[in-house]
């Protein structure tokens, strides 16, 4: 079984096991030594699982369905649909996301906490949401839209993580 197949098999276990080596072990029946060989030692395996989860969420963002008349949905409706879907994608694992982003942010020994992975994630979501919504902006407007959507997505995501009924 490939490493990516093992990670995908681990996705349904994340709500109960979190983004952990245990989750990967449960999904694959591999020893800790084998997990280390495939995904890296210490927190690296967890980092790989978090990144795979986040990447899958970006790749699977849907385009809003056509309206009842068969016409494409307006740009803002498509954008709202794709961002809403992406926020719902995280709901089963909300209680594990603060720790997941902490693991992503502690990749280097030089910087105690590196916020770049969280920013990169927000911008990947914004870019894909705008892409599937049909955004055709260019130049500075391209960057401004992505920054605005990334900020909105991050604020909504933060609110979901800290005020979710799923955290009970």
N, C-alpha and C positions, 0 to 999 in steps of 0.2 A: 504494500500500500504506500502511495506517495505521501510526502509530507503535507502537501495541500489537501489531500483526501483525509488525512488524519485530523487536520485542523477543522475541516468542514464537519467531520463527525463529532468534533468536540463542541461545536456551536450549540446544539440543543442541551448540553450539560452545563453551560456557563451559568444559567440562572441558579443552579444549585451549588456548583463548585467554584464559581468565579473564574477569573482569568488566571488559572493556576496550572502548575505542572500536574497536579492531581487530576484536573479536568482532562488534560491531554492523555494521561495514563489510563484513565477510565475509558476514554474513547478509542484507545488503540491497544490496550493490554500490553504496552511496552514497559520495559524496566526503566528505571531512572537513568541508567547508563545509556540506553538506547535513545531516550528522549534528549539527553545531553548531546549525543552524537548527531541527532537530526536537527535540533533546535537551539542548541547552545546551553552553556552552564548557568547556574544561578537564575537571575531574573530574565535572562535572554529568552528562554522558552516562553515565559509569560508575555514578554514584549512582542514576540512573534505572534502569539495567539491574539493579543489585543489588536495588533496591526492587521491581521487577517480578518478579524471581525469588522473593523472599521472599513477596510477596503471592500469587503463584501457588501456592506451597507451602501457604499458609494456606487458600486457596479450595478446594484439591483434597484436603483432609484427609478421609479416608473415615470413614463410620460402620462400626463392626465388624459383620461379617455375623452373621445370626441363628445360634443354636446348631443342632445337628443335630435338635433337637425343634421348631425353628421359633420358639422363644422368643427375645426379645432377649437379648443377652449382658449379664451383670451390669455395673454401672457401672464398677467398677475394671478389668474386662477390656476394656471399650470404651475407657476412658481410656488404658490401656497400649497397645492397638492403634493408636489415633490418634497418640499420641506416638512410638511406635516407627516408624510409617509416616513421620512428619515427619522424624525423624532419618535414616531411610534415603533420603528425598528429597534430602538434602544430600550423600550419599556421593559422587556423581560429581564434586562441586565442592569437596570438603573442603580441598584444598590451596590453594584460592583464597579461602576464607572469612576468614582473618585479615586479608588485604589488603582484602577487601570491607567488613568491619566498620570497618576503619581509614578507608576512604573515606567511609563513612556518618558516622563520628564526627568528621570534620574539616569540617563544613559551615559553621562560622562562623569569622570572623577573630578574634572576641573571645575565644572559649574554645579553647585549643589542641587539646583532645580532649573531645568531648561524648559521654558514655556513654548519653544518652537514646535514640538509635536502637536500640542493643542491648537496652536494657530494654524499649522499646516493642515490639520484635520478640518478645521472650520472652513478654510479656504478651498479645500478639495470638495467639501459638501456644497459650498456656494457656487463653485465653478460648474459642478455637475448639475445642480438644480437650475442654474441659468441656462446651461446647455440644453437640457431636456425641455426647458420652457421656450426655447427658440430665441434666446437672446442674440442679437446681432450687433451689439455695441462694439465700438472700436476705440483705440487710443485711450486717453485718460478716462473716458466714460466706462470702458471695459474694466479697468482697475477699481474705479469708484463703485460700480455696481457690485462687484465681488466683495469688496471691503464692507459695504453696507449689508449685504446678505449674510456674510460671514459673522458680522457683529450681531445681527438679529438672530441668526441660528444659535450662536454661542449663548446669548442671553436666554433664549427659550430653553436651550439644553440645560443650562445651569439651573434655571427655575425648576425644570422637570426633575433634575437630580436631587435638589434640596427640598422640594415640596411635594414629592410624589407620594400617592397613596400606596405605591408598590414597595415603599421602604419599610412599612410596618413591621 
